[in-house]
């Protein structure tokens, strides 16, 4: 089934609100095995909306509308579709009873315009609105299906997830269900990962392989359509196995979780502890780690050592590394090593990460923007330091340095880090 999403509202065209409904619906429809080929935004104008319906009808089997079901005169979606289809509109009595009860409970007189929210296109199935008043509409005509949902996300989401999805499943059958596995990678960029998988991507038919990139991490979604999870697992296994073999050094999870969640899980399972010493990241590594539930069991604490004085007093970094002629300086492999070893010893942790560098916007210590050193101290093992030359703005450099530090720790925990 091919779908088009039509979002209705002049406020969307003016940029006054962001069209998050289209993103949510695209994801939900994909999970049902429905391909979304187009997204359209139309203002509150009946003529233009009818034109958009005519265009969409020629290229999609399912039209999903959001917005335009409210009580005001510019809520035109129901009226426009009814006119396009040549159908009448009638009052849905259960919704009208709900509206009247609400006004009675408030002790207010019914506002006549609210009756519009109880209107149903002739032949449509009503979709209940658990979070608002406007009833949704679901109907089919001339081989095309139409789904009318309210615009406010807090109303649209539960209506789609409940009655809307159930109505669509009745028409799709189980064979159209989409099953996906999300693979998460760190320590590798999108282009390099794509190169590793290029022949698989170019030859893909079923399953399909779709890469997604974000700061410091890359994801690949492997998908197939199947009757049930058991059939999907059989269809996915060969492709997943091949990807695992090629990307072992970077594949940290087979679910949509950030790398910090995997790190906390591995530390917890092995009853190991972590501490941090951060300079240019300013506590970002600590922030990400502590967003994970249960991190208090493994995370002992950290020190944001922005100044040389704190590096010396709190972490025990020797002054000769930081200051004086010929000193490596705060942005150096030697300082990263001393920071990691100092905080690990101070907090008696099994692991310590350190990050020191120049996030910009100007050079520091005659060292370029984006130069970062990450240290990993581990009980009973030699400390490792990695030099990075990162690009981007200040926040981008800090985030990529943070993710790289977590990747370095994951490498050690998963046995991927040599030495």
N, C-alpha and C positions, 0 to 999 in steps of 0.2 A: 504494500500500500504506500502510495506517495502522498505526502502531506504538505500543506502550506499553512503557515501561521499568519494570521492577519490581526495585528494589534491596532485598536481603534482609539484615537484620542489626539486632539490637536496639541495637548501638552507634551506628547512624545515628540512631535515634529519640531516643537519650539525648544526642545532640550531641557524642559523644566523638570522632567523626571526621566530616569533611565529605564529602558525596556528590559527589565530583568525577567518579566514573564516569558518572553521568547526563549531566553536561555533555559529557564526551568522546564518549559514545555518541550523544547528540543531534546533535552536529556531524558525526560519522561517518555516521550514518544519513541526515542531510540531504544529504550529498554523494553518497549512493547514490540520491537521489531518493525517499527514504522519509519520509513525514510523521509526526513524533512529536506525538501529540495529548495524551498523558497521561504523567506520571511518578508512580510509587507507591513508597512505602517501607513495608516490612513487617518486623516483628520476627521473632525466631527462634521462631515458633509455627506448627506445621503446620496447625492448623485455620484460623487467620487467613490463612495463606498460600494455602490452597486456596480460601478465600472471595475473596481478591484475584484469583486466577487466573480464577475464574468471572466476576467483574465485568469484568476486562480482556478476556476472550474475547468478551464481548458488544459491545465497542466498538472492537476492533482486529483486524487481520489478522496482526500479528506481535507476539509477546511476547518481550522481551529481558530476561533475568534476569542480575543480577550478585550474587555472593555465595552462600554456602550450599552449596558443593561440597567443603568441606574434610573433614578426618578425624574431627571431633568429633561428638558426638550432637546438637548444636544446628545442624549443617550439614544443613538439611532440604529444600533446594530440589528436588533430584533426586527425593527420596522423595515430596514433596508433588505434584509434577507427574505422576509415575508413577501415584500413587493417583488423582489427578483424571482421568487418561486411561484408567485401568483397564489399565495395562500393567505387565509385569514388568520386573525389573532384573537385569542379568547383568554378569559380570566382563569388562572389556576387557583381554584378555591382553597386548597390547603395552604398555599403561600399567602393568599389574601387573609385567611384566618390568623396566620402567624403575625402578619403586619398589624392587623386590628388589635390583637392581644397585646402586642408590644406597646402600641399607643395607649391602650386602656390601662396597662400596668403603670405607665408613666403619668397617667392622669391628664393626657393631652388629647386634643381633638385630632382626628385623622387628617393629614395633609393629602389632598386629592392626588397630587402628583405621585405619591408613593404607590398608588394602584398600578402604575406602569411596571413596577418591579415584580408584579405577580402575573404578567402577561406571558402567554405561551403560544408559539406558532402552531398552527393547525397540524396535527399529526406528530408533534414532537414529544419525546419522552422528557419529563421534568427531571432536572438534576438538583438535588437538595443543596441548600446553602447553609452549612452549620455555623458560619461565622458572620453572616449578613442576611439581607432580605431578598435580594434579586435571585429569582429562580433561574437555573441554567436550562438550556435547550439542547437536545440531541435528536437529530432526525436524518433521514436519508431520502433522497429524491433523484430519480434518473441516474442511479448508479453512483451518486456522489454523497458522501457523508458530511454532516455539518455538526460542529460542536461549539456551542456558545457559552463562554465562561465570563464571569465578572472580571473587572480590571484590577481591583485592589488585591495584591498578592496574598494577603491573609485570608481572603475569600476564595481566590482562584485556586490556590494550591490544594486545599482539602477537597474542593469540588472535583478537581481533575483526578486526584489520587483515589477518590472513593467512587462516586457514581460515574464520572467521566471515563476513567480507565476500565471499569467493569463493563460499560456499554461498548467500548471499543473491543475489549477482549471477546465479547459475544460474537462480534463480526469477523474477528481475525482468526480465531481458532488457535489451539496450542502450538501448531507447527510454525507460527510466525514469531515465537518468543525469542528475544535476543539474549544471549548469554555471553558475558565478557569476563576476562581476567585482566586486571590492571597490574602491570609490572612497573616497579619504581627503581630508578637508577640514580646514582650519585657519582661524582668524580669523573664524569664524562659529559661532553657537550652534545647537543642535539645532532650536529652535523657528523661528529665522529661516530655516534651511536647509529645513525642512519647508514653510514658507510659499512659498519659491521653487519647490518641487516639488509643491505640494499637489494641483494638478489631475492631475498624472501619477500620484500615489499613489492618489487617489480613483478614478481610472479604470483602475487596473492590473488586468490579467488575466494575460497572459503576454507579456512578462516581469513578474516581481514586483519591487517596490522596497521594501526594508526598511532604515530608518535605525537607527543605533546611536550612542550618545553615550558619551564618556568625558572626563575632565578635559582641557580645552584642545583637543580634537579631536573630530570627528564622522565617522562612516563611513556609507556607504550601500552595501548589497549588492544588486546587480541580478542576478536569477537566471532561468533557464529550464531546462526539461527537453528534452533533445535526444538524438538517436542518437549524434552525435559533435561534436567541437569546431567543425568547419566549419559544421554546421547551427546550433549554438548561437551562433556569431559573427554569422550572418545574422539570427537572431531578436533578438539583443541590440542590434545596431548602431543602429537608429533611436532607441531609448530612451537609449542612452549618448550619442549625438550631441546630443540635446536637453538632457540634463543638463549636458554639457560647455559648451554655449553659455550656459546660465543661470548656471553656477557658476564661470566661468573664473577669477574673482579669488580663489577659495578652494580650488579643486581642485588639490592638490599631487601626488597619485599615484593610479594605477589598479592598485594592489596594496596588500596589507595591511602597510604599513611606517609607522613613525613619521616625523614631519616632519624630525627630525634626520638620518635616513638620506637623505632626499631632498636636504637642504642639503649634506651631506657629498659626495654624488654630484655635485651641480652644481658645487661648488667644485673637486672633483677633475678633472672633465671640462674645466674652464676654467683649471686650474692657478692657482687663486687661493688666498689664505691668509686665515685668520681668527684674531682674538684677542678676549678678553673682559675686561670689567671689571664685577664683580658686587658688589652690596651686599646688598640684602634677600634675594636668591635664594641667597646663601651658597655659590656654586659649582655650583648645580644645572644651569645651562646647560652648563657645562664637563663635568659628569658625563654628561649625556645625549649630548653630542657625542662624547665619548671612548668611549662604549659601542659606537660604530659601527666595525666593522673598516675599517682604512685611514684613519681620521681623523688619524693622525699625519702624513700627507702634507700636510694642509691646516691643521691646528690648531697655532698657534705657542705657545699658552699663555695663561694668564689671571691676573688679580689679583682676589682677594676683598678688596675695600676696605671693610670694615665700619666702621672708624673714620674720622673726619675727618682724623686725622693721616696715615693711609695714603693717603687720597684726595689729600692735598696732596703728600706726599713721593714716592709711587710713581707717581701719575698726573698730577701737576702741576696739580691743581684749585686755582685761586686762593683764598686764605684769605678774601677779601672775599665770595666766593660762599657760603661755609660759615658764617662767624661774624661777629658784629657786628650792630648795629642796622640793620634794613632789608635784611639779607642774605637771598637766596632760600632758603638752607639746603641741607642735603644732599638733601632730598626736593624736587627742583625740576627743571624742564626745563633750566635753565642748568647745573646740576651734572651731569645726565645727558649733556649735550652735551660738557662738559669732560672727563668720564670717558672717553667713547668716543674723543674726539680724542686724549686723552693716552695711552691704552693703544695706539691704532693707531700713533701716532708712536714710542712706546717700543719696539714690537716690529716696526715696519716691515711691517705686514700690509696686505693689500688691503681687508679689512673689519674693523670692530670693533663689537661690541655692548656696550652698558652697560645695567645695570638698577639703579635706586635707588628705594626706596619704603618704605612702612610695611606690613609683613605682620602686625602685631598682636602681642599682643592688645590693646594700649592705644595711644592716640593718641601721636604723636611730633612734636615741633616744631609742636604745635597743628594737626597735619594728620591727617586721618581714616585709620583702618585701611582698607587696600585701595587707597590712593592710590599709584600706581606710575608712574614715567617710564622709558621705554625709548629708548635712543639708538642710532642706526646711523650710524657714520662710514665713509665709503667713499673710497678713493683717487681724487682728482680730482673729487669731487662734494661738494655742500654736505651737512653733517650734518643728519640728520632726527631729531626727537624726538617720541614719541607719549605722550600722557597717558592713563592707564588708571584707572578706578575699579572695582576688583575686589571681589567678595563671597566669603564663605566663611571657613573657619578659616585658621590660619597656613600649614599645608602646602598647602591648596588655593590660596591666594593666590600662594604661591611657585611652584607648578607652573603655574598659569595665566599668570603673568608670564613664566616661562621659555618656555612654548610660544608666547606672543605675540611674544617677542623673536625666536625662530626663524622664526616666520611673517613677521615684518618683513624678515628677511634673505632668506627665500624670495621674497618679493614683488620685492625688488631683483634677485635672480638670475634670476627668471623674466620680468622686464620688466613686472611688475604694479604696481610702485611708481612713481608719478609724480614729477616734479621733476627 
